[in-house]
């Protein structure tokens, strides 16, 4: 398999929609594409999955560990990796775990998506500086420019920087995706996504040198896949418009260990027959009326937990398990309420330590996670986790257990923090 990275100098340059257009174009050319996203983003991976037809994979050395390369599916023709934020933006004030560090680690070339604004020759030293720092930047695609503007930019960049300008995409308000407080809105909420991407693909076929693009792809080394031993347990995973934030490896690992069935907290009336329930993140606050109205599902989850069933929830899942989200009643196994605010409460990578024995581990155990939420919970339960911002000083407490149910704000990768799954399984087995 060959791969390439789609990067940008900063957020808002149009990486996502251009990456989607490239994937659509490659599919039209009969290539099979494995899409990846650098970092912990859930929303972009849903867009990548919808256009590619393949489950998208996050690549994140902080959450997944140094062996994250194992997660790349090598059975397809091309691996297209969408970057995160600016090319060099990593954890805190470093380039650690940045798009640049992932591209360098995988020994792949990068294409820079550059959306100039009120500048002409100034693009030259800006691009030159990035190329000097990262020689693996081998091409440029200009975004949101006219044909005449592009011709001028192409001439000076190729003359003074010496890298290939592959083409351009003209500016169009239609070729944008709206955003929400966690970034882009979910792919399921963009009804005309395929139409938008078809138009981007048309622009790419017309204005981007695809032959040169393909020449810049490089072979990705083959890595041994992860293997797990199947148990006799059954797992139920919440998946619908309210809960869709899951890392691909988490679902893969649970599928390897359990017989898995998905359910919708919005539409289904009862939980599937299961020994373990996983409720990930999402936007329960956006769909709180629908969730609250489904009284039978709320009761089914309460009965499951009261009966000793094992449950693990992250972020939106935690919110759903409290008594209320704002003014709407929820599951209520955790006594207290969730409130939405108008600003981010916690954002970024975190290092987590367990402060007392619980269903996911033992006192002193540590794991990594990621937080991004505007909500706060006010619960009448002991906080079990000490959460420290990675490379920072901020420390908060989180993590709640009731019977065999555990919920917390941080999202985790089961690949990088497999001990969480291992410890839950041990308790399910009575060990």
C-alpha positions as CSV (number, residue, x, y, z in Angstrom):
1,X,0.0,0.0,0.0
2,X,1.1,3.5,-0.8
3,X,0.2,6.6,1.3
4,X,0.3,10.4,1.4
5,X,-0.6,13.1,3.9
6,X,-2.9,16.0,3.2
7,X,-1.8,18.9,5.5
8,X,-2.2,22.7,5.9
9,X,-0.4,25.6,7.6
10,X,-3.4,26.1,9.9
11,X,-7.0,25.1,10.6
12,X,-9.7,26.4,8.3
13,X,-7.7,25.9,5.2
14,X,-10.1,23.4,3.7
15,X,-8.2,20.1,4.4
16,X,-11.3,18.1,5.1
17,X,-13.4,18.9,2.0
18,X,-10.3,18.7,-0.3
19,X,-9.3,15.3,1.2
20,X,-12.9,14.1,0.7
21,X,-12.7,15.3,-2.9
22,X,-9.4,13.5,-3.5
23,X,-10.8,10.3,-2.1
24,X,-13.9,10.5,-4.3
25,X,-11.7,11.2,-7.3
26,X,-9.4,8.2,-6.5
27,X,-12.4,6.0,-6.1
28,X,-13.7,7.1,-9.5
29,X,-10.3,6.1,-10.9
30,X,-11.0,2.6,-9.4
31,X,-8.5,2.9,-6.5
32,X,-9.5,1.4,-3.1
33,X,-8.7,4.0,-0.4
34,X,-8.1,3.5,3.3
35,X,-8.8,6.9,5.0
36,X,-7.0,8.1,8.1
37,X,-7.2,11.2,10.3
38,X,-4.3,12.5,12.5
39,X,-5.3,13.1,16.0
40,X,-8.4,12.4,18.1
41,X,-11.1,13.9,15.9
42,X,-14.3,11.8,15.6
43,X,-16.2,14.1,13.2
44,X,-13.8,14.2,10.3
45,X,-13.5,10.4,10.4
46,X,-17.2,10.1,9.9
47,X,-17.0,12.2,6.7
48,X,-14.0,10.1,5.6
49,X,-15.9,6.9,6.1
50,X,-19.0,8.2,4.3
51,X,-17.1,9.2,1.2
52,X,-14.6,6.3,1.1
53,X,-16.9,3.5,2.0
54,X,-14.2,2.3,4.5
55,X,-14.0,2.7,8.3
56,X,-11.7,5.6,8.9
57,X,-8.8,5.3,11.3
58,X,-7.4,7.9,13.7
59,X,-3.6,7.9,14.0
60,X,-2.5,9.3,17.4
61,X,0.7,8.3,19.1
62,X,-0.4,9.9,22.4
63,X,-3.7,8.0,22.7
64,X,-2.7,4.8,20.9
65,X,1.0,4.5,21.8
66,X,4.0,4.1,19.6
67,X,2.6,1.0,17.9
68,X,-0.3,3.0,16.3
69,X,1.0,2.0,12.9
70,X,-0.5,-1.5,13.4
71,X,-3.9,0.1,13.0
72,X,-3.3,0.9,9.3
73,X,-5.2,-1.4,7.0
74,X,-2.7,-2.6,4.4
75,X,-5.1,-4.5,2.2
76,X,-6.2,-1.5,0.0
77,X,-4.4,0.4,-2.8
78,X,-3.9,3.8,-1.1
79,X,-3.8,5.3,2.3
80,X,-4.9,9.0,2.4
81,X,-4.2,10.7,5.7
82,X,-5.9,13.9,6.6
83,X,-3.8,16.1,8.9
84,X,-5.0,18.0,12.0
85,X,-4.8,21.7,12.7
86,X,-1.6,23.3,11.3
87,X,1.1,20.8,10.0
88,X,3.4,21.3,13.0
89,X,0.8,21.8,15.7
90,X,1.1,19.0,18.3
91,X,0.6,18.6,22.0
92,X,0.8,21.8,24.0
93,X,3.5,24.0,22.4
94,X,5.4,21.2,20.6
95,X,5.1,19.3,17.3
96,X,4.8,16.0,19.2
97,X,1.9,14.0,17.8
98,X,1.4,16.6,15.1
99,X,0.7,15.8,11.4
100,X,4.3,16.5,10.7
101,X,5.5,13.9,13.4
102,X,3.1,11.3,12.1
103,X,4.1,11.8,8.4
104,X,7.8,11.7,9.4
105,X,7.3,8.6,11.5
106,X,5.6,6.9,8.6
107,X,8.1,8.3,6.1
108,X,5.4,9.7,3.9
109,X,5.3,12.8,1.7
110,X,2.9,15.6,2.5
111,X,0.7,17.8,0.2
112,X,0.1,21.3,1.6
113,X,-3.4,22.8,1.2
114,X,-2.8,26.5,1.2
115,X,-5.7,29.1,1.2
116,X,-4.1,32.5,0.7
117,X,-5.9,35.5,2.0
118,X,-4.8,39.1,1.1
119,X,-1.3,38.1,0.1
120,X,0.8,37.5,-3.0
121,X,4.6,37.1,-2.8
122,X,4.2,36.7,1.0
123,X,3.2,33.1,0.3
124,X,6.8,32.3,-0.8
125,X,8.7,32.8,2.5
126,X,5.8,31.2,4.4
127,X,5.8,28.1,2.3
128,X,9.6,28.1,2.1
129,X,9.9,28.2,5.9
130,X,7.6,25.2,6.2
131,X,9.5,23.3,3.5
132,X,12.9,24.1,5.1
133,X,11.6,22.7,8.4
134,X,9.8,19.7,6.8
135,X,11.4,18.6,3.5
136,X,8.7,15.9,3.1
137,X,6.3,18.7,2.0
138,X,6.5,17.9,-1.8
139,X,3.5,19.6,-3.3
140,X,1.0,22.5,-2.9
141,X,-2.7,22.7,-3.7
142,X,-4.1,26.2,-3.5
143,X,-7.6,26.4,-2.2
144,X,-10.3,29.1,-2.6
145,X,-8.5,31.0,-5.4
146,X,-9.4,32.1,-8.9
147,X,-7.7,30.7,-12.0
148,X,-5.8,34.0,-12.6
149,X,-4.7,34.2,-9.0
150,X,-3.5,30.6,-9.1
151,X,-1.3,31.2,-12.2
152,X,0.5,34.0,-10.4
153,X,1.0,32.0,-7.2
154,X,2.2,28.9,-9.1
155,X,4.8,30.8,-11.0
156,X,6.4,32.4,-7.9
157,X,6.2,29.3,-5.7
158,X,7.8,27.0,-8.2
159,X,10.4,29.5,-9.0
160,X,11.5,30.5,-5.5
161,X,10.5,27.4,-3.4
162,X,11.1,24.7,-6.0
163,X,8.3,22.4,-5.1
164,X,5.5,21.3,-7.4
165,X,2.3,23.3,-7.4
166,X,-0.3,20.6,-8.2
167,X,-3.3,22.7,-8.8
168,X,-6.1,24.7,-7.2
169,X,-9.8,24.7,-6.1
170,X,-11.9,27.8,-6.9
171,X,-13.7,29.5,-4.1
172,X,-17.3,28.6,-3.5
173,X,-19.5,29.0,-0.4
174,X,-21.3,25.9,-1.4
175,X,-18.1,23.8,-1.1
176,X,-17.9,24.3,2.6
177,X,-19.2,22.3,5.6
178,X,-20.8,24.1,8.5
179,X,-19.4,23.9,12.1
180,X,-20.6,23.4,15.6
181,X,-18.8,23.8,19.0
182,X,-16.9,20.6,18.6
183,X,-15.8,21.4,15.0
184,X,-17.7,20.4,11.9
185,X,-21.3,19.2,12.2
186,X,-21.7,15.4,11.9
187,X,-21.7,13.9,8.4
188,X,-25.2,12.4,9.0
189,X,-26.5,16.0,9.3
190,X,-25.1,17.1,5.9
191,X,-27.8,15.7,3.5
192,X,-26.1,17.1,0.4
193,X,-22.6,15.9,1.3
194,X,-22.2,13.6,-1.7
195,X,-23.3,16.4,-4.0
196,X,-20.8,18.8,-2.5
197,X,-18.0,16.3,-2.8
198,X,-18.9,15.4,-6.4
199,X,-18.4,19.1,-7.2
200,X,-15.1,19.2,-5.4
201,X,-14.0,16.0,-7.3
202,X,-15.0,17.7,-10.5
203,X,-12.8,20.6,-9.6
204,X,-9.9,18.3,-8.8
205,X,-10.2,16.4,-12.0
206,X,-10.2,19.7,-13.9
207,X,-7.6,21.7,-12.0
208,X,-5.2,19.3,-10.1
209,X,-2.4,17.2,-11.6
210,X,-3.5,13.8,-10.4
211,X,-0.6,12.0,-12.1
212,X,1.9,14.1,-10.1
213,X,-0.1,13.6,-6.9
214,X,0.1,9.8,-7.3
215,X,3.8,9.9,-8.0
216,X,4.3,11.6,-4.6
217,X,2.7,8.6,-2.7
218,X,5.1,6.3,-1.0
219,X,5.1,2.7,0.2
220,X,3.9,2.2,3.8
221,X,5.8,-0.5,5.7
222,X,3.7,-3.6,6.6
223,X,3.0,-4.1,10.3
224,X,1.6,-7.1,12.1
225,X,-2.1,-6.9,12.9
226,X,-3.4,-7.0,16.5
227,X,-5.0,-10.3,17.7
228,X,-7.4,-11.0,20.6
229,X,-9.0,-14.1,22.0
230,X,-12.8,-14.2,21.6
231,X,-14.9,-14.6,24.7
232,X,-18.5,-15.9,25.2
233,X,-19.7,-12.5,26.3
234,X,-22.1,-10.2,24.3
235,X,-21.6,-6.4,24.0
236,X,-24.1,-3.7,23.0
237,X,-22.8,-0.4,21.6
238,X,-24.9,2.7,21.4
239,X,-24.8,4.2,17.8
240,X,-27.1,6.8,16.3
241,X,-27.2,10.5,15.7
242,X,-26.7,11.3,19.4
243,X,-23.8,8.8,20.0
244,X,-21.4,8.3,17.2
245,X,-17.9,9.3,18.6
246,X,-16.0,6.0,18.5
247,X,-12.4,5.2,17.6
248,X,-12.2,2.5,14.9
249,X,-9.9,0.4,17.0
250,X,-12.3,0.5,19.9
251,X,-15.1,-1.1,17.8
252,X,-12.6,-3.5,16.2
253,X,-11.3,-4.7,19.6
254,X,-14.8,-5.2,21.0
255,X,-15.8,-7.1,17.9
256,X,-12.7,-9.3,18.4
257,X,-13.6,-10.0,22.1
258,X,-17.4,-10.0,22.1
259,X,-20.4,-10.8,20.0
260,X,-21.4,-7.2,19.2
261,X,-24.8,-5.7,18.5
262,X,-25.4,-2.0,18.0
263,X,-28.5,-0.1,19.3
264,X,-30.0,3.4,19.1
265,X,-30.8,5.2,22.4
266,X,-33.1,7.4,20.3
267,X,-35.1,4.8,18.4
268,X,-34.8,1.4,20.1
269,X,-37.0,0.5,23.0
270,X,-34.8,-1.9,24.9
271,X,-31.2,-2.9,25.1
272,X,-30.0,-5.9,23.1
273,X,-29.2,-9.0,25.0
274,X,-25.8,-8.1,26.4
275,X,-23.3,-8.6,29.2
276,X,-21.5,-5.3,28.5
277,X,-22.7,-1.9,27.2
278,X,-20.6,0.8,25.7
279,X,-21.9,4.3,25.3
280,X,-19.5,6.7,23.6
281,X,-19.5,10.4,23.0
282,X,-21.6,12.5,20.7
283,X,-24.2,15.2,20.9
284,X,-26.8,14.1,23.4
285,X,-27.5,17.7,24.2
286,X,-28.6,18.3,20.6
287,X,-30.9,15.3,20.7
288,X,-32.0,15.5,24.4
289,X,-35.7,15.8,23.6
290,X,-35.6,12.5,21.5
291,X,-33.5,10.7,24.1
292,X,-35.7,11.9,27.0
293,X,-38.8,10.9,25.2
294,X,-37.6,7.3,24.8
295,X,-38.7,6.3,28.3
296,X,-38.5,2.5,27.7
297,X,-34.8,2.7,26.7
298,X,-34.0,4.9,29.7
299,X,-35.6,2.2,31.9
300,X,-33.9,-0.6,30.0
301,X,-30.5,0.8,30.7
302,X,-31.4,1.5,34.4
303,X,-32.6,-2.0,34.8
304,X,-29.4,-3.4,33.2
305,X,-27.1,-1.5,35.6
306,X,-29.3,-2.2,38.6
307,X,-29.1,-5.9,37.7
308,X,-25.3,-5.8,37.8
309,X,-24.6,-5.4,34.1
310,X,-21.2,-3.9,33.1
311,X,-21.3,-0.5,31.4
312,X,-18.6,1.9,30.2
313,X,-19.4,5.4,29.0
314,X,-17.4,8.4,27.8
315,X,-18.3,12.1,27.7
316,X,-21.7,12.2,26.0
317,X,-22.4,8.8,27.5
318,X,-21.6,10.2,30.9
319,X,-24.1,13.0,30.3
320,X,-26.8,10.6,29.2
321,X,-26.4,8.5,32.4
322,X,-27.0,11.5,34.7
323,X,-30.5,12.4,35.9
324,X,-30.9,15.4,33.5
325,X,-29.3,17.2,30.6
326,X,-30.5,20.8,31.3
327,X,-34.2,20.4,31.6
328,X,-34.6,16.9,30.1
329,X,-34.7,13.7,32.1
330,X,-32.1,11.0,31.2
331,X,-31.1,7.6,32.5
332,X,-30.4,8.7,36.0
333,X,-28.1,6.0,37.3
334,X,-25.7,8.8,38.4
335,X,-27.5,11.1,40.8
336,X,-27.1,14.7,39.7
337,X,-27.4,16.8,36.5
338,X,-25.6,17.9,33.4
339,X,-25.5,21.5,32.4
340,X,-24.5,23.0,29.1
341,X,-22.3,26.1,29.1
342,X,-21.3,28.6,26.4
343,X,-17.5,27.8,26.5
344,X,-15.2,24.8,26.5
345,X,-14.7,23.4,30.0
346,X,-11.9,21.0,29.2
347,X,-10.0,20.6,25.9
348,X,-7.0,18.6,24.9
349,X,-4.9,15.5,25.8
350,X,-4.9,14.3,29.4
351,X,-3.0,11.9,31.5
352,X,-5.3,10.1,33.9
353,X,-4.5,8.3,37.2
354,X,-7.0,6.0,39.0
355,X,-7.2,7.1,42.7
356,X,-9.0,4.0,44.0
357,X,-9.8,0.5,42.8
358,X,-12.7,0.5,40.4
359,X,-14.2,-1.5,37.5
360,X,-11.7,-0.1,35.0
361,X,-8.6,-0.6,37.0
362,X,-6.7,-0.3,40.3
363,X,-5.4,2.6,42.4
364,X,-2.2,4.0,40.7
365,X,-3.0,2.7,37.2
366,X,-2.5,5.3,34.5
367,X,-3.8,5.9,31.0
368,X,-4.1,8.6,28.4
369,X,-7.2,10.3,27.1
370,X,-8.7,13.3,25.3
371,X,-11.3,15.8,26.4
372,X,-13.4,18.3,24.4
373,X,-16.7,19.4,26.0
374,X,-18.8,22.4,26.9
375,X,-20.9,20.6,29.5
376,X,-20.4,20.2,33.3
377,X,-21.8,17.5,35.6
378,X,-22.8,18.0,39.2
379,X,-23.0,14.6,40.7
380,X,-23.4,13.1,44.2
381,X,-20.8,10.5,43.6
382,X,-17.1,10.2,44.6
383,X,-14.7,11.2,41.8
384,X,-12.3,8.3,41.1
385,X,-9.9,9.8,38.5
386,X,-7.2,12.4,38.7
387,X,-7.0,14.1,35.3
388,X,-3.9,16.2,34.4
389,X,-3.6,18.1,31.2
390,X,-0.8,16.7,29.1
391,X,2.3,18.9,29.3
392,X,0.3,21.4,31.4
393,X,-0.4,22.0,35.1
394,X,-4.2,21.9,35.2
395,X,-5.6,19.1,37.3
396,X,-9.3,18.1,37.6
397,X,-11.1,15.2,39.1
398,X,-13.6,13.0,37.2
399,X,-14.8,9.4,36.8
400,X,-17.8,7.9,38.5
401,X,-18.9,4.4,39.3
402,X,-22.3,2.9,40.3
403,X,-22.4,-0.8,40.7
404,X,-20.6,-2.1,37.6
405,X,-21.2,1.0,35.5
406,X,-18.3,3.5,35.0
407,X,-18.5,6.8,33.2
408,X,-16.0,9.7,32.6
409,X,-15.4,12.7,30.4
410,X,-12.1,11.6,28.8
411,X,-12.2,9.6,25.6
412,X,-9.7,6.7,25.3
413,X,-8.3,4.4,22.7
414,X,-8.8,0.8,23.7
415,X,-5.6,0.0,21.8
416,X,-3.4,2.4,23.7
417,X,-5.3,1.8,27.0
418,X,-6.2,-1.8,26.6
419,X,-5.9,-2.4,30.4
420,X,-9.3,-0.7,30.8
421,X,-11.0,-3.4,28.6
422,X,-8.8,-6.1,30.3
423,X,-9.8,-5.1,33.8
424,X,-13.5,-4.9,32.9
425,X,-13.3,-8.4,31.3
426,X,-11.6,-9.8,34.4
427,X,-14.4,-8.5,36.6
428,X,-17.0,-9.9,34.2
429,X,-15.3,-13.3,34.5
430,X,-15.2,-12.9,38.3
431,X,-11.4,-12.9,38.5
